[in-house]
């Protein structure tokens, strides 16, 4: 998995009205790494607003579907754009 550094540290700014993208990316990446039925070692998680984008590769179409379902199940995720490929 590829993790990105958060863009700010400490308390969120006053005008901030949603989950920080880095926090949401980390939550999805954590959930994927804990899933026993998905090899997420080549999956990259990025976030635009509350939309999660999954790129990279997994072992099968079933793993890609499972990865999307895991990401979609997390609080604050409103959409999942799966661009995963498999061999």
PDB file of N, CA, C and O in Angstrom:
ATOM      1  N   UNK A   1       0.828  -1.176   0.000  1.00  0.00           N
ATOM      2  CA  UNK A   1       0.000   0.000   0.000  1.00  0.00           C
ATOM      3  C   UNK A   1       0.872   1.238   0.000  1.00  0.00           C
ATOM      4  O   UNK A   1       1.988   1.229   0.519  1.00  0.00           O
ATOM      5  N   UNK A   2       0.369   2.266  -0.567  1.00  0.00           N
ATOM      6  CA  UNK A   2       1.077   3.535  -0.610  1.00  0.00           C
ATOM      7  C   UNK A   2       0.320   4.513   0.278  1.00  0.00           C
ATOM      8  O   UNK A   2      -0.874   4.742   0.088  1.00  0.00           O
ATOM      9  N   UNK A   3       1.018   5.084   1.242  1.00  0.00           N
ATOM     10  CA  UNK A   3       0.402   6.055   2.140  1.00  0.00           C
ATOM     11  C   UNK A   3       0.957   7.434   1.842  1.00  0.00           C
ATOM     12  O   UNK A   3       2.140   7.590   1.542  1.00  0.00           O
ATOM     13  N   UNK A   4       0.091   8.435   1.928  1.00  0.00           N
ATOM     14  CA  UNK A   4       0.511   9.813   1.725  1.00  0.00           C
ATOM     15  C   UNK A   4       0.539  10.519   3.065  1.00  0.00           C
ATOM     16  O   UNK A   4      -0.252  10.215   3.958  1.00  0.00           O
ATOM     17  N   UNK A   5       1.440  11.448   3.195  1.00  0.00           N
ATOM     18  CA  UNK A   5       1.505  12.282   4.394  1.00  0.00           C
ATOM     19  C   UNK A   5       0.275  13.172   4.462  1.00  0.00           C
ATOM     20  O   UNK A   5      -0.233  13.623   3.435  1.00  0.00           O
ATOM     21  N   UNK A   6      -0.202  13.422   5.676  1.00  0.00           N
ATOM     22  CA  UNK A   6      -1.295  14.370   5.860  1.00  0.00           C
ATOM     23  C   UNK A   6      -0.843  15.757   5.452  1.00  0.00           C
ATOM     24  O   UNK A   6       0.343  16.079   5.528  1.00  0.00           O
ATOM     25  N   UNK A   7      -1.789  16.579   5.018  1.00  0.00           N
ATOM     26  CA  UNK A   7      -1.413  17.911   4.552  1.00  0.00           C
ATOM     27  C   UNK A   7      -1.378  18.937   5.669  1.00  0.00           C
ATOM     28  O   UNK A   7      -0.880  20.045   5.468  1.00  0.00           O
ATOM     29  N   UNK A   8      -1.895  18.597   6.837  1.00  0.00           N
ATOM     30  CA  UNK A   8      -1.718  19.476   7.984  1.00  0.00           C
ATOM     31  C   UNK A   8      -1.732  18.624   9.243  1.00  0.00           C
ATOM     32  O   UNK A   8      -2.237  17.501   9.248  1.00  0.00           O
ATOM     33  N   UNK A   9      -1.176  19.173  10.294  1.00  0.00           N
ATOM     34  CA  UNK A   9      -1.116  18.447  11.556  1.00  0.00           C
ATOM     35  C   UNK A   9      -1.841  19.265  12.615  1.00  0.00           C
ATOM     36  O   UNK A   9      -1.961  20.484  12.496  1.00  0.00           O
ATOM     37  N   UNK A  10      -2.318  18.593  13.640  1.00  0.00           N
ATOM     38  CA  UNK A  10      -3.009  19.300  14.714  1.00  0.00           C
ATOM     39  C   UNK A  10      -4.494  19.397  14.466  1.00  0.00           C
ATOM     40  O   UNK A  10      -5.090  18.511  13.852  1.00  0.00           O
ATOM     41  N   UNK A  11      -5.089  20.466  14.938  1.00  0.00           N
ATOM     42  CA  UNK A  11      -6.528  20.668  14.830  1.00  0.00           C
ATOM     43  C   UNK A  11      -6.907  21.085  13.406  1.00  0.00           C
ATOM     44  O   UNK A  11      -6.174  21.840  12.768  1.00  0.00           O
ATOM     45  N   UNK A  12      -8.050  20.595  12.905  1.00  0.00           N
ATOM     46  CA  UNK A  12      -8.493  21.023  11.579  1.00  0.00           C
ATOM     47  C   UNK A  12      -8.826  22.510  11.575  1.00  0.00           C
ATOM     48  O   UNK A  12      -9.189  23.058  12.616  1.00  0.00           O
ATOM     49  N   UNK A  13      -8.712  23.166  10.441  1.00  0.00           N
ATOM     50  CA  UNK A  13      -9.067  24.580  10.350  1.00  0.00           C
ATOM     51  C   UNK A  13     -10.550  24.789  10.664  1.00  0.00           C
ATOM     52  O   UNK A  13     -11.354  23.868  10.523  1.00  0.00           O
ATOM     53  N   UNK A  14     -10.901  25.989  11.083  1.00  0.00           N
ATOM     54  CA  UNK A  14     -12.282  26.288  11.456  1.00  0.00           C
ATOM     55  C   UNK A  14     -13.260  26.075  10.311  1.00  0.00           C
ATOM     56  O   UNK A  14     -14.387  25.637  10.543  1.00  0.00           O
ATOM     57  N   UNK A  15     -12.861  26.372   9.093  1.00  0.00           N
ATOM     58  CA  UNK A  15     -13.758  26.263   7.947  1.00  0.00           C
ATOM     59  C   UNK A  15     -13.871  24.840   7.422  1.00  0.00           C
ATOM     60  O   UNK A  15     -14.592  24.596   6.455  1.00  0.00           O
ATOM     61  N   UNK A  16     -13.186  23.917   8.032  1.00  0.00           N
ATOM     62  CA  UNK A  16     -13.168  22.541   7.565  1.00  0.00           C
ATOM     63  C   UNK A  16     -14.478  21.853   7.926  1.00  0.00           C
ATOM     64  O   UNK A  16     -14.847  21.810   9.100  1.00  0.00           O
ATOM     65  N   UNK A  17     -15.190  21.312   6.934  1.00  0.00           N
ATOM     66  CA  UNK A  17     -16.490  20.707   7.204  1.00  0.00           C
ATOM     67  C   UNK A  17     -16.602  19.301   6.616  1.00  0.00           C
ATOM     68  O   UNK A  17     -17.551  18.992   5.896  1.00  0.00           O
ATOM     69  N   UNK A  18     -15.647  18.477   6.925  1.00  0.00           N
ATOM     70  CA  UNK A  18     -15.705  17.096   6.467  1.00  0.00           C
ATOM     71  C   UNK A  18     -14.471  16.359   6.885  1.00  0.00           C
ATOM     72  O   UNK A  18     -13.553  16.948   7.456  1.00  0.00           O
ATOM     73  N   UNK A  19     -14.435  15.072   6.608  1.00  0.00           N
ATOM     74  CA  UNK A  19     -13.235  14.319   6.962  1.00  0.00           C
ATOM     75  C   UNK A  19     -12.062  14.749   6.090  1.00  0.00           C
ATOM     76  O   UNK A  19     -12.231  14.978   4.892  1.00  0.00           O
ATOM     77  N   UNK A  20     -10.903  14.858   6.668  1.00  0.00           N
ATOM     78  CA  UNK A  20      -9.734  15.231   5.896  1.00  0.00           C
ATOM     79  C   UNK A  20      -9.400  14.097   4.930  1.00  0.00           C
ATOM     80  O   UNK A  20      -9.426  12.933   5.330  1.00  0.00           O
ATOM     81  N   UNK A  21      -9.091  14.400   3.680  1.00  0.00           N
ATOM     82  CA  UNK A  21      -8.797  13.347   2.711  1.00  0.00           C
ATOM     83  C   UNK A  21      -7.708  12.365   3.168  1.00  0.00           C
ATOM     84  O   UNK A  21      -7.819  11.164   2.924  1.00  0.00           O
ATOM     85  N   UNK A  22      -6.674  12.863   3.818  1.00  0.00           N
ATOM     86  CA  UNK A  22      -5.606  11.966   4.280  1.00  0.00           C
ATOM     87  C   UNK A  22      -6.130  11.002   5.335  1.00  0.00           C
ATOM     88  O   UNK A  22      -5.721   9.842   5.374  1.00  0.00           O
ATOM     89  N   UNK A  23      -7.035  11.477   6.192  1.00  0.00           N
ATOM     90  CA  UNK A  23      -7.609  10.590   7.214  1.00  0.00           C
ATOM     91  C   UNK A  23      -8.495   9.542   6.565  1.00  0.00           C
ATOM     92  O   UNK A  23      -8.478   8.379   6.969  1.00  0.00           O
ATOM     93  N   UNK A  24      -9.268   9.942   5.566  1.00  0.00           N
ATOM     94  CA  UNK A  24     -10.145   9.010   4.880  1.00  0.00           C
ATOM     95  C   UNK A  24      -9.326   7.988   4.088  1.00  0.00           C
ATOM     96  O   UNK A  24      -9.657   6.802   4.072  1.00  0.00           O
ATOM     97  N   UNK A  25      -8.267   8.447   3.437  1.00  0.00           N
ATOM     98  CA  UNK A  25      -7.377   7.521   2.720  1.00  0.00           C
ATOM     99  C   UNK A  25      -6.782   6.501   3.672  1.00  0.00           C
ATOM    100  O   UNK A  25      -6.730   5.311   3.362  1.00  0.00           O
ATOM    101  N   UNK A  26      -6.337   6.964   4.823  1.00  0.00           N
ATOM    102  CA  UNK A  26      -5.729   6.066   5.809  1.00  0.00           C
ATOM    103  C   UNK A  26      -6.754   5.054   6.324  1.00  0.00           C
ATOM    104  O   UNK A  26      -6.420   3.886   6.519  1.00  0.00           O
ATOM    105  N   UNK A  27      -7.984   5.484   6.544  1.00  0.00           N
ATOM    106  CA  UNK A  27      -9.019   4.575   7.038  1.00  0.00           C
ATOM    107  C   UNK A  27      -9.317   3.484   6.014  1.00  0.00           C
ATOM    108  O   UNK A  27      -9.463   2.316   6.374  1.00  0.00           O
ATOM    109  N   UNK A  28      -9.409   3.861   4.738  1.00  0.00           N
ATOM    110  CA  UNK A  28      -9.661   2.873   3.684  1.00  0.00           C
ATOM    111  C   UNK A  28      -8.466   1.935   3.549  1.00  0.00           C
ATOM    112  O   UNK A  28      -8.643   0.720   3.453  1.00  0.00           O
ATOM    113  N   UNK A  29      -7.262   2.479   3.540  1.00  0.00           N
ATOM    114  CA  UNK A  29      -6.063   1.651   3.432  1.00  0.00           C
ATOM    115  C   UNK A  29      -5.969   0.671   4.596  1.00  0.00           C
ATOM    116  O   UNK A  29      -5.618  -0.493   4.400  1.00  0.00           O
ATOM    117  N   UNK A  30      -6.281   1.131   5.803  1.00  0.00           N
ATOM    118  CA  UNK A  30      -6.269   0.250   6.971  1.00  0.00           C
ATOM    119  C   UNK A  30      -7.289  -0.874   6.820  1.00  0.00           C
ATOM    120  O   UNK A  30      -6.982  -2.035   7.092  1.00  0.00           O
ATOM    121  N   UNK A  31      -8.498  -0.531   6.388  1.00  0.00           N
ATOM    122  CA  UNK A  31      -9.547  -1.538   6.220  1.00  0.00           C
ATOM    123  C   UNK A  31      -9.157  -2.573   5.172  1.00  0.00           C
ATOM    124  O   UNK A  31      -9.407  -3.765   5.347  1.00  0.00           O
ATOM    125  N   UNK A  32      -8.541  -2.113   4.078  1.00  0.00           N
ATOM    126  CA  UNK A  32      -8.108  -3.053   3.043  1.00  0.00           C
ATOM    127  C   UNK A  32      -6.987  -3.956   3.545  1.00  0.00           C
ATOM    128  O   UNK A  32      -6.951  -5.143   3.219  1.00  0.00           O
ATOM    129  N   UNK A  33      -6.076  -3.400   4.335  1.00  0.00           N
ATOM    130  CA  UNK A  33      -4.958  -4.208   4.828  1.00  0.00           C
ATOM    131  C   UNK A  33      -5.427  -5.249   5.838  1.00  0.00           C
ATOM    132  O   UNK A  33      -4.786  -6.289   5.987  1.00  0.00           O
ATOM    133  N   UNK A  34      -6.525  -4.989   6.531  1.00  0.00           N
ATOM    134  CA  UNK A  34      -7.054  -5.934   7.513  1.00  0.00           C
ATOM    135  C   UNK A  34      -7.940  -7.016   6.892  1.00  0.00           C
ATOM    136  O   UNK A  34      -8.192  -8.052   7.508  1.00  0.00           O
ATOM    137  N   UNK A  35      -8.403  -6.766   5.678  1.00  0.00           N
ATOM    138  CA  UNK A  35      -9.280  -7.737   5.019  1.00  0.00           C
ATOM    139  C   UNK A  35      -8.454  -8.957   4.606  1.00  0.00           C
ATOM    140  O   UNK A  35      -7.478  -8.833   3.866  1.00  0.00           O
ATOM    141  N   UNK A  36      -8.844 -10.101   5.077  1.00  0.00           N
ATOM    142  CA  UNK A  36      -8.105 -11.316   4.764  1.00  0.00           C
ATOM    143  C   UNK A  36      -8.316 -11.823   3.351  1.00  0.00           C
ATOM    144  O   UNK A  36      -7.545 -12.654   2.871  1.00  0.00           O
ATOM    145  N   UNK A  37      -9.346 -11.338   2.680  1.00  0.00           N
ATOM    146  CA  UNK A  37      -9.657 -11.847   1.348  1.00  0.00           C
ATOM    147  C   UNK A  37      -9.243 -10.903   0.221  1.00  0.00           C
ATOM    148  O   UNK A  37      -9.644 -11.100  -0.926  1.00  0.00           O
ATOM    149  N   UNK A  38      -8.445  -9.880   0.535  1.00  0.00           N
ATOM    150  CA  UNK A  38      -7.951  -8.941  -0.475  1.00  0.00           C
ATOM    151  C   UNK A  38      -6.455  -8.742  -0.268  1.00  0.00           C
ATOM    152  O   UNK A  38      -6.017  -8.372   0.821  1.00  0.00           O
ATOM    153  N   UNK A  39      -5.670  -8.990  -1.323  1.00  0.00           N
ATOM    154  CA  UNK A  39      -4.240  -8.673  -1.284  1.00  0.00           C
ATOM    155  C   UNK A  39      -4.103  -7.246  -1.790  1.00  0.00           C
ATOM    156  O   UNK A  39      -4.109  -6.998  -2.996  1.00  0.00           O
ATOM    157  N   UNK A  40      -3.979  -6.318  -0.862  1.00  0.00           N
ATOM    158  CA  UNK A  40      -3.964  -4.899  -1.209  1.00  0.00           C
ATOM    159  C   UNK A  40      -2.548  -4.334  -1.282  1.00  0.00           C
ATOM    160  O   UNK A  40      -2.367  -3.119  -1.206  1.00  0.00           O
ATOM    161  N   UNK A  41      -1.551  -5.190  -1.428  1.00  0.00           N
ATOM    162  CA  UNK A  41      -0.170  -4.719  -1.413  1.00  0.00           C
ATOM    163  C   UNK A  41       0.157  -3.819  -2.610  1.00  0.00           C
ATOM    164  O   UNK A  41       1.088  -3.017  -2.532  1.00  0.00           O
ATOM    165  N   UNK A  42      -0.585  -3.936  -3.710  1.00  0.00           N
ATOM    166  CA  UNK A  42      -0.351  -3.086  -4.878  1.00  0.00           C
ATOM    167  C   UNK A  42      -1.510  -2.129  -5.141  1.00  0.00           C
ATOM    168  O   UNK A  42      -1.709  -1.688  -6.272  1.00  0.00           O
ATOM    169  N   UNK A  43      -2.276  -1.808  -4.094  1.00  0.00           N
ATOM    170  CA  UNK A  43      -3.422  -0.913  -4.244  1.00  0.00           C
ATOM    171  C   UNK A  43      -3.057   0.459  -3.711  1.00  0.00           C
ATOM    172  O   UNK A  43      -2.492   0.591  -2.625  1.00  0.00           O
ATOM    173  N   UNK A  44      -3.384   1.473  -4.485  1.00  0.00           N
ATOM    174  CA  UNK A  44      -3.184   2.862  -4.057  1.00  0.00           C
ATOM    175  C   UNK A  44      -4.553   3.475  -3.785  1.00  0.00           C
ATOM    176  O   UNK A  44      -5.475   3.355  -4.591  1.00  0.00           O
ATOM    177  N   UNK A  45      -4.665   4.130  -2.643  1.00  0.00           N
ATOM    178  CA  UNK A  45      -5.923   4.761  -2.227  1.00  0.00           C
ATOM    179  C   UNK A  45      -5.732   6.269  -2.262  1.00  0.00           C
ATOM    180  O   UNK A  45      -4.848   6.804  -1.594  1.00  0.00           O
ATOM    181  N   UNK A  46      -6.559   6.948  -3.038  1.00  0.00           N
ATOM    182  CA  UNK A  46      -6.551   8.405  -3.043  1.00  0.00           C
ATOM    183  C   UNK A  46      -7.982   8.893  -2.821  1.00  0.00           C
ATOM    184  O   UNK A  46      -8.947   8.159  -3.033  1.00  0.00           O
ATOM    185  N   UNK A  47      -8.091  10.126  -2.397  1.00  0.00           N
ATOM    186  CA  UNK A  47      -9.385  10.672  -2.030  1.00  0.00           C
ATOM    187  C   UNK A  47      -9.560  12.058  -2.634  1.00  0.00           C
ATOM    188  O   UNK A  47      -8.654  12.889  -2.587  1.00  0.00           O
ATOM    189  N   UNK A  48     -10.735  12.292  -3.199  1.00  0.00           N
ATOM    190  CA  UNK A  48     -11.119  13.630  -3.658  1.00  0.00           C
ATOM    191  C   UNK A  48     -12.453  13.937  -3.000  1.00  0.00           C
ATOM    192  O   UNK A  48     -13.500  13.421  -3.393  1.00  0.00           O
ATOM    193  N   UNK A  49     -12.386  14.791  -1.985  1.00  0.00           N
ATOM    194  CA  UNK A  49     -13.581  15.048  -1.184  1.00  0.00           C
ATOM    195  C   UNK A  49     -13.899  13.811  -0.369  1.00  0.00           C
ATOM    196  O   UNK A  49     -13.103  13.393   0.472  1.00  0.00           O
ATOM    197  N   UNK A  50     -15.059  13.226  -0.614  1.00  0.00           N
ATOM    198  CA  UNK A  50     -15.415  11.977   0.052  1.00  0.00           C
ATOM    199  C   UNK A  50     -15.490  10.820  -0.957  1.00  0.00           C
ATOM    200  O   UNK A  50     -16.049   9.762  -0.669  1.00  0.00           O
ATOM    201  N   UNK A  51     -14.920  11.043  -2.127  1.00  0.00           N
ATOM    202  CA  UNK A  51     -14.859  10.019  -3.183  1.00  0.00           C
ATOM    203  C   UNK A  51     -13.512   9.322  -3.109  1.00  0.00           C
ATOM    204  O   UNK A  51     -12.471   9.979  -3.139  1.00  0.00           O
ATOM    205  N   UNK A  52     -13.518   8.002  -3.014  1.00  0.00           N
ATOM    206  CA  UNK A  52     -12.306   7.203  -2.948  1.00  0.00           C
ATOM    207  C   UNK A  52     -11.985   6.664  -4.337  1.00  0.00           C
ATOM    208  O   UNK A  52     -12.866   6.181  -5.048  1.00  0.00           O
ATOM    209  N   UNK A  53     -10.721   6.753  -4.711  1.00  0.00           N
ATOM    210  CA  UNK A  53     -10.248   6.217  -5.981  1.00  0.00           C
ATOM    211  C   UNK A  53      -9.241   5.120  -5.673  1.00  0.00           C
ATOM    212  O   UNK A  53      -8.227   5.361  -5.018  1.00  0.00           O
ATOM    213  N   UNK A  54      -9.529   3.910  -6.153  1.00  0.00           N
ATOM    214  CA  UNK A  54      -8.637   2.773  -5.965  1.00  0.00           C
ATOM    215  C   UNK A  54      -7.930   2.492  -7.282  1.00  0.00           C
ATOM    216  O   UNK A  54      -8.584   2.284  -8.304  1.00  0.00           O
ATOM    217  N   UNK A  55      -6.606   2.483  -7.268  1.00  0.00           N
ATOM    218  CA  UNK A  55      -5.825   2.157  -8.454  1.00  0.00           C
ATOM    219  C   UNK A  55      -4.809   1.082  -8.092  1.00  0.00           C
ATOM    220  O   UNK A  55      -4.538   0.840  -6.916  1.00  0.00           O
ATOM    221  N   UNK A  56      -4.260   0.454  -9.094  1.00  0.00           N
ATOM    222  CA  UNK A  56      -3.281  -0.594  -8.873  1.00  0.00           C
ATOM    223  C   UNK A  56      -3.828  -1.937  -9.313  1.00  0.00           C
ATOM    224  O   UNK A  56      -4.697  -2.012 -10.182  1.00  0.00           O
ATOM    225  N   UNK A  57      -3.309  -3.002  -8.704  1.00  0.00           N
ATOM    226  CA  UNK A  57      -3.732  -4.331  -9.126  1.00  0.00           C
ATOM    227  C   UNK A  57      -3.996  -5.239  -7.937  1.00  0.00           C
ATOM    228  O   UNK A  57      -3.405  -5.100  -6.865  1.00  0.00           O
ATOM    229  N   UNK A  58      -4.906  -6.171  -8.171  1.00  0.00           N
ATOM    230  CA  UNK A  58      -5.247  -7.215  -7.210  1.00  0.00           C
ATOM    231  C   UNK A  58      -5.215  -8.550  -7.957  1.00  0.00           C
ATOM    232  O   UNK A  58      -4.958  -8.583  -9.161  1.00  0.00           O
ATOM    233  N   UNK A  59      -5.474  -9.635  -7.252  1.00  0.00           N
ATOM    234  CA  UNK A  59      -5.338 -10.959  -7.849  1.00  0.00           C
ATOM    235  C   UNK A  59      -6.475 -11.395  -8.753  1.00  0.00           C
ATOM    236  O   UNK A  59      -6.276 -12.232  -9.633  1.00  0.00           O
ATOM    237  N   UNK A  60      -7.667 -10.841  -8.551  1.00  0.00           N
ATOM    238  CA  UNK A  60      -8.823 -11.299  -9.333  1.00  0.00           C
ATOM    239  C   UNK A  60      -9.911 -10.235  -9.364  1.00  0.00           C
ATOM    240  O   UNK A  60      -9.864  -9.248  -8.631  1.00  0.00           O
ATOM    241  N   UNK A  61     -10.890 -10.463 -10.231  1.00  0.00           N
ATOM    242  CA  UNK A  61     -12.037  -9.562 -10.304  1.00  0.00           C
ATOM    243  C   UNK A  61     -12.807  -9.576  -8.985  1.00  0.00           C
ATOM    244  O   UNK A  61     -13.331  -8.547  -8.558  1.00  0.00           O
ATOM    245  N   UNK A  62     -12.875 -10.744  -8.339  1.00  0.00           N
ATOM    246  CA  UNK A  62     -13.573 -10.845  -7.053  1.00  0.00           C
ATOM    247  C   UNK A  62     -12.882  -9.998  -5.996  1.00  0.00           C
ATOM    248  O   UNK A  62     -13.553  -9.366  -5.179  1.00  0.00           O
ATOM    249  N   UNK A  63     -11.545  -9.973  -5.996  1.00  0.00           N
ATOM    250  CA  UNK A  63     -10.810  -9.135  -5.045  1.00  0.00           C
ATOM    251  C   UNK A  63     -11.077  -7.663  -5.318  1.00  0.00           C
ATOM    252  O   UNK A  63     -11.223  -6.879  -4.380  1.00  0.00           O
ATOM    253  N   UNK A  64     -11.143  -7.277  -6.584  1.00  0.00           N
ATOM    254  CA  UNK A  64     -11.419  -5.883  -6.933  1.00  0.00           C
ATOM    255  C   UNK A  64     -12.804  -5.476  -6.433  1.00  0.00           C
ATOM    256  O   UNK A  64     -12.971  -4.382  -5.893  1.00  0.00           O
ATOM    257  N   UNK A  65     -13.800  -6.350  -6.611  1.00  0.00           N
ATOM    258  CA  UNK A  65     -15.147  -6.067  -6.131  1.00  0.00           C
ATOM    259  C   UNK A  65     -15.169  -5.971  -4.614  1.00  0.00           C
ATOM    260  O   UNK A  65     -15.828  -5.095  -4.054  1.00  0.00           O
ATOM    261  N   UNK A  66     -14.454  -6.867  -3.948  1.00  0.00           N
ATOM    262  CA  UNK A  66     -14.403  -6.862  -2.481  1.00  0.00           C
ATOM    263  C   UNK A  66     -13.733  -5.585  -1.974  1.00  0.00           C
ATOM    264  O   UNK A  66     -14.197  -4.984  -1.004  1.00  0.00           O
ATOM    265  N   UNK A  67     -12.635  -5.164  -2.629  1.00  0.00           N
ATOM    266  CA  UNK A  67     -11.940  -3.937  -2.232  1.00  0.00           C
ATOM    267  C   UNK A  67     -12.873  -2.730  -2.357  1.00  0.00           C
ATOM    268  O   UNK A  67     -12.887  -1.863  -1.483  1.00  0.00           O
ATOM    269  N   UNK A  68     -13.639  -2.673  -3.426  1.00  0.00           N
ATOM    270  CA  UNK A  68     -14.603  -1.583  -3.608  1.00  0.00           C
ATOM    271  C   UNK A  68     -15.668  -1.609  -2.527  1.00  0.00           C
ATOM    272  O   UNK A  68     -16.049  -0.564  -2.000  1.00  0.00           O
ATOM    273  N   UNK A  69     -16.151  -2.802  -2.195  1.00  0.00           N
ATOM    274  CA  UNK A  69     -17.182  -2.927  -1.169  1.00  0.00           C
ATOM    275  C   UNK A  69     -16.649  -2.502   0.196  1.00  0.00           C
ATOM    276  O   UNK A  69     -17.357  -1.853   0.966  1.00  0.00           O
ATOM    277  N   UNK A  70     -15.411  -2.864   0.494  1.00  0.00           N
ATOM    278  CA  UNK A  70     -14.804  -2.467   1.772  1.00  0.00           C
ATOM    279  C   UNK A  70     -14.697  -0.950   1.854  1.00  0.00           C
ATOM    280  O   UNK A  70     -15.061  -0.346   2.863  1.00  0.00           O
ATOM    281  N   UNK A  71     -14.196  -0.341   0.785  1.00  0.00           N
ATOM    282  CA  UNK A  71     -14.052   1.116   0.773  1.00  0.00           C
ATOM    283  C   UNK A  71     -15.412   1.804   0.914  1.00  0.00           C
ATOM    284  O   UNK A  71     -15.545   2.777   1.656  1.00  0.00           O
ATOM    285  N   UNK A  72     -16.412   1.299   0.207  1.00  0.00           N
ATOM    286  CA  UNK A  72     -17.745   1.909   0.234  1.00  0.00           C
ATOM    287  C   UNK A  72     -18.414   1.769   1.595  1.00  0.00           C
ATOM    288  O   UNK A  72     -19.289   2.565   1.934  1.00  0.00           O
ATOM    289  N   UNK A  73     -18.019   0.776   2.374  1.00  0.00           N
ATOM    290  CA  UNK A  73     -18.669   0.533   3.661  1.00  0.00           C
ATOM    291  C   UNK A  73     -18.215   1.487   4.760  1.00  0.00           C
ATOM    292  O   UNK A  73     -18.837   1.544   5.821  1.00  0.00           O
ATOM    293  N   UNK A  74     -17.152   2.229   4.525  1.00  0.00           N
ATOM    294  CA  UNK A  74     -16.624   3.102   5.569  1.00  0.00           C
ATOM    295  C   UNK A  74     -17.428   4.396   5.686  1.00  0.00           C
ATOM    296  O   UNK A  74     -17.924   4.946   4.702  1.00  0.00           O
ATOM    297  N   UNK A  75     -17.532   4.851   6.918  1.00  0.00           N
ATOM    298  CA  UNK A  75     -18.237   6.103   7.207  1.00  0.00           C
ATOM    299  C   UNK A  75     -17.578   7.243   6.428  1.00  0.00           C
ATOM    300  O   UNK A  75     -16.354   7.285   6.306  1.00  0.00           O
ATOM    301  N   UNK A  76     -18.362   8.137   5.916  1.00  0.00           N
ATOM    302  CA  UNK A  76     -17.943   9.336   5.188  1.00  0.00           C
ATOM    303  C   UNK A  76     -17.557   9.079   3.746  1.00  0.00           C
ATOM    304  O   UNK A  76     -17.340  10.040   3.008  1.00  0.00           O
ATOM    305  N   UNK A  77     -17.461   7.831   3.302  1.00  0.00           N
ATOM    306  CA  UNK A  77     -17.183   7.544   1.894  1.00  0.00           C
ATOM    307  C   UNK A  77     -18.509   7.593   1.148  1.00  0.00           C
ATOM    308  O   UNK A  77     -19.434   6.847   1.469  1.00  0.00           O
ATOM    309  N   UNK A  78     -18.603   8.471   0.153  1.00  0.00           N
ATOM    310  CA  UNK A  78     -19.854   8.612  -0.589  1.00  0.00           C
ATOM    311  C   UNK A  78     -19.819   7.927  -1.943  1.00  0.00           C
ATOM    312  O   UNK A  78     -20.867   7.622  -2.512  1.00  0.00           O
ATOM    313  N   UNK A  79     -18.616   7.682  -2.466  1.00  0.00           N
ATOM    314  CA  UNK A  79     -18.488   7.074  -3.790  1.00  0.00           C
ATOM    315  C   UNK A  79     -17.135   6.384  -3.880  1.00  0.00           C
ATOM    316  O   UNK A  79     -16.156   6.846  -3.294  1.00  0.00           O
ATOM    317  N   UNK A  80     -17.083   5.273  -4.618  1.00  0.00           N
ATOM    318  CA  UNK A  80     -15.825   4.574  -4.855  1.00  0.00           C
ATOM    319  C   UNK A  80     -15.633   4.434  -6.352  1.00  0.00           C
ATOM    320  O   UNK A  80     -16.498   3.905  -7.050  1.00  0.00           O
ATOM    321  N   UNK A  81     -14.508   4.904  -6.840  1.00  0.00           N
ATOM    322  CA  UNK A  81     -14.135   4.787  -8.244  1.00  0.00           C
ATOM    323  C   UNK A  81     -13.015   3.742  -8.306  1.00  0.00           C
ATOM    324  O   UNK A  81     -11.860   4.032  -7.994  1.00  0.00           O
ATOM    325  N   UNK A  82     -13.381   2.525  -8.713  1.00  0.00           N
ATOM    326  CA  UNK A  82     -12.407   1.450  -8.760  1.00  0.00           C
ATOM    327  C   UNK A  82     -11.756   1.404 -10.141  1.00  0.00           C
ATOM    328  O   UNK A  82     -12.414   1.168 -11.154  1.00  0.00           O
ATOM    329  N   UNK A  83     -10.470   1.633 -10.146  1.00  0.00           N
ATOM    330  CA  UNK A  83      -9.675   1.540 -11.376  1.00  0.00           C
ATOM    331  C   UNK A  83      -8.680   0.400 -11.242  1.00  0.00           C
ATOM    332  O   UNK A  83      -7.598   0.427 -11.829  1.00  0.00           O
ATOM    333  N   UNK A  84      -9.063  -0.601 -10.461  1.00  0.00           N
ATOM    334  CA  UNK A  84      -8.172  -1.736 -10.189  1.00  0.00           C
ATOM    335  C   UNK A  84      -8.109  -2.669 -11.393  1.00  0.00           C
ATOM    336  O   UNK A  84      -9.087  -2.841 -12.121  1.00  0.00           O
ATOM    337  N   UNK A  85      -6.954  -3.256 -11.581  1.00  0.00           N
ATOM    338  CA  UNK A  85      -6.801  -4.274 -12.614  1.00  0.00           C
ATOM    339  C   UNK A  85      -6.387  -5.576 -11.943  1.00  0.00           C
ATOM    340  O   UNK A  85      -5.975  -5.574 -10.783  1.00  0.00           O
ATOM    341  N   UNK A  86      -6.491  -6.668 -12.653  1.00  0.00           N
ATOM    342  CA  UNK A  86      -6.099  -7.967 -12.119  1.00  0.00           C
ATOM    343  C   UNK A  86      -5.521  -8.783 -13.252  1.00  0.00           C
ATOM    344  O   UNK A  86      -5.732  -8.482 -14.427  1.00  0.00           O
ATOM    345  N   UNK A  87      -4.791  -9.814 -12.887  1.00  0.00           N
ATOM    346  CA  UNK A  87      -4.109 -10.650 -13.878  1.00  0.00           C
ATOM    347  C   UNK A  87      -4.980 -11.773 -14.353  1.00  0.00           C
ATOM    348  O   UNK A  87      -4.558 -12.572 -15.189  1.00  0.00           O
TER     349      UNK A  87
END
